[in-house]
Amino acid sequence: MTTVSTYTATSLDKKPSAVVHEVIIEQRANSYITAYQPAESIIPPRSTQRALLLKAAREQYTLVTDHAIPSTHSKDEILVKILAIGLNPIDWKGPAFNFGIPSLPWVNGRDLAGVVVQADESARVREGDLVLVPSTDYRDIRKAAFQEYAVATHFNAVRIPSTGCVHASAALGVAFVASVLALGVSLGLSLSRSSCPGPDLIEVVKNLAVDQIPVDIRDQCFASAKEIERPRKGDWIAIWGASTTTGSIMLQLARQAGLRVICVADIARHGARLVELGADALVDRQDSSRAIEIIRGITGGKATLRNRHQQEDGSHAHLLGLTGLPKERAANVCHHTVPIKLFHTSPVVGEAIVSWLERLLQSKALELPPIVRVDGGLAGINDSLEILRQGAVSGKRIVVDMAKTYTPTDTIEGGSHVIMPLIEHLSHAYKSLQNWIELAQKLEAAKFHAIFFADVLGGYDVYKGPANLEPTIPAGAQFPINDPLYSIPAMAAATQSIGFGVTASTTYDAPYALARRFSTVDHLSNGRVGWNIVTSYLDSAARNFGLNTQVEHDERYRIADEYLDVTYKLWEGSWRDGAVNNRDGVAGYADPAAVRQIHHRGKYFTVPGPHLCEPSPQRTPFLLQAGTSTAGKSFAAKHAEAIFLHGQKPELVRPSVDSVRQQAKEFGRDPTSIKVVAGLLVIVAETDEAAHAKFAELVKYGDKEGALALFGGWSGYDLSKWADDQDFRFVEQPAVRSMVNHWASTVPGTEGKKWDKKTIAEYLVLGGNGAKVIGSAKTVADELERWVEVGDVDGFNLSYASVPDTFDDIIRYLIPELQRRAIFHKDYAVPGGTFRENMYEAQGHTRLPESHPGAQYFWREGEETPEYARTV
């Protein structure tokens, strides 16, 4: 998962200019929903953009990076930077069945929302406006949604109110237009009598000249219901497929106009929502013939019907098909299709519809469709369309977020800084290399020191277990998760200074193989890789590596200690300094006398060597560790260069900091060389009130079951075995009782609360069990300074609530305040330097410090063998 870590390289009183930032990430799927905060709009500074091209029928879309940004052709046209894309069934059906595609290659996409970046002064929208655009003109490739910028006509753009949600708005457009044209033109319903008055489209169309309406829809426009058959207040309308976005919108508009509505849908799944939207009657769709009989019984044989499979007694019933009409047509039924083209070909009609939608949104008279939000931008669309094709999302629209790209969850050993995914959001962007590259570039531009990738080797299967992943999988709680190491070279190639810390276990990997992989990445990143050393803590991981249960806790650390000795020997003592012949005129790639076997024989490992890789820029990667137990802290004090510690208050963290530094001194190390990093969730906004409101809104979407699954994973205790109302402060299990009582006594704002499952889940669901700092830039900066002063920490591991929103807020609000106080740098100490150089703020400090235990294995130039080998 992604957390951003910020930490100061030294305490403020010692070196007040040094604040270090680190981002902690897991390459995994996850979920959340947030509102968009509009930024300043600009006309695109380039001529090309990324777009999805359909190159052949029955193929997936192809992401290209050199597609031309479309140009406007008249004063009526505007240019929109796309922020969110709503997916429609036609987006996968068109390519699959080869229809609705004017030519190849082609750009598709019908629904979008974004910010206006170019508009004429005469347009009804202005540059900087947030708008939703129903792209009904599918023959104009400039107006398609599957690209970064799209053209629209100003009379087809709907301004989104400041309180609106860009992502839900992106799902609304075409469905709303189809619903309005179906009701207002095809069926002749006057929408002017609605509670929020809309247009009487029949009258609008009548006032158009015939030649203003395209030939192929004139019959549809002028063959509407006769005046005597136009729906009136109290009439029945039956909507078949009412749970769809179009159906639910039509339900609301029909009810506002005074009609009584029968909804035909999967009642078990969608009945409750349809009732909330105003349905007068529900009919299950499973048996079509039975459904028709019920409709006839309800209406006395008189209903206007939408969609298919219906017939009516009476002179003229009306059947409207949005996706097709029956081949066999009854004589007493008027069949209609929707003249959707009228929306973009008639400015009068288009403006009448969008103006009404603006009023509905402003007055909140229209319930927006439920959505499933997908991260990853254009790169995530193919996967999302496959979900749509499989019918895995029912009664909701999938919306692709063009701005938000990452959603990992982070848990490092000991259960620290767990961030739970938020519901109603599917993310596939964690598989996109481009998204990781863009995140690395964003954070480097803000001068964060490192991106740290957490990792696990098994699923969180304790809760409701044993070996049960059912609560974990829907929540995306560190499942699925990719190996983070493989993306580092690509991110490094796109950046120059930011470091990359990667989690790897000493329990389930051979030191010889791990040393080679980290040397390789250190070479490819120019010395910008770090290793977060863990011993692993999941029984599920042990089972998958052939064990019945985990290796005993302290034994894992004894293994890890020898493991580190092996890697030090490979990295520091297998190739002598200067072994590689980099000088001109010197024969041979390297001096064979300067490459030696390490001949390690220990209790747990036998590794002859030599190291397969030549020395990398750092040799030993920068070492991080997060053990919280007695054995873990001792291990960290001996080996780690940066240590993660967590607590609710700096006063509570200080004893652990002092202990680690004292133990480091006892190991012969310089205690000030260890960077202590405190885990925090920072929610920052313009004001304290805005930040707390943002936090409260985000918490609503947390997956509580996923939070309890994570608790089970890193604690080993299944809370489902206790009753829902059990107060865990008083439970018999000592470990759980101690943990919960610690939270109850230290977590601000929980005084007097009953610590049952609900409270625990709510506490963990955002920010995990780390401290949460919420407020304005001044409030947050004051608290960070207090942590440095009181807790003696060197910096902060900033977790996230949503990505990149949390990071963007930190960059926008917090960093300028820290820089104003001269406690955060404006550039790297060593631009283009290694991870270690920038952490220690010392050019040339690429190797382990001399007081570090790994330094004893240095094989220095001029030595026949390393000193450690001569004394063994």
Protein Blocks (a to p, Z undefined) as FASTA:
>chain_A
ZZdddddfbdfklmmmbccddddddddddddddddddddddddfbfbdcddddfbghiac
dddfkbccdddfbfkbccdddfbdcddfklmmmmmnopaiabacddedjbdcdddfbdcf
kbmbdehiacddddfblmbmklpmbbfbdcddfklcccddfkbcfklmmmmmmmmmmmmm
mmmmmnopafklpmbdcddfklmmmmpcfklpcfklmmmmmmcccfklpccehiacddeh
klpmklmmmmmmmmmnopacdddddfklmmmmmmmnopabdcdfklmmlmmmmmmmmnno
pacdehehiacedjbdcdddfkbccfbdcfkbccddddfklmmmmmklmmmmmmmmmmmm
mnopaccddddddehijmlmmmmmmmmmnopaghiacdddfkbmbfcdcddehhiaiacd
dehiacfklmpmklmmmmmmmmmmnopabdcddddfbdcfkgopahiaklmmmnopopac
ddfklmmmmmmmmpmkbccdddddfklccfklmmmmmmmmmmmnnopaccdddebjafkl
mmmnopabdcdfklmmmmmmmmmmmmmmmmmmmpcghkaccbghiacjbdfklcccekia
cfkbccebjafbdcdfklpacdddfbfbfklmmmmmmmmmbdcdddfbfklmmmmmmmmm
mmmmmnopafklpccdddddddddfblklmmmmmmmmmmmpcfklmmmmmmmmnopafkl
pcfklcfklcfblklmmmmmmmmmmmghigoiacdfklmmmmmmnopjadcdeddfklmm
mmmmmmmmmnopabdcdddfbdcklmmmmmmmmmmmmmmnopacfbdfbghiafklmmno
pghilbccfklmklmmpccehiabdfklmmZZ
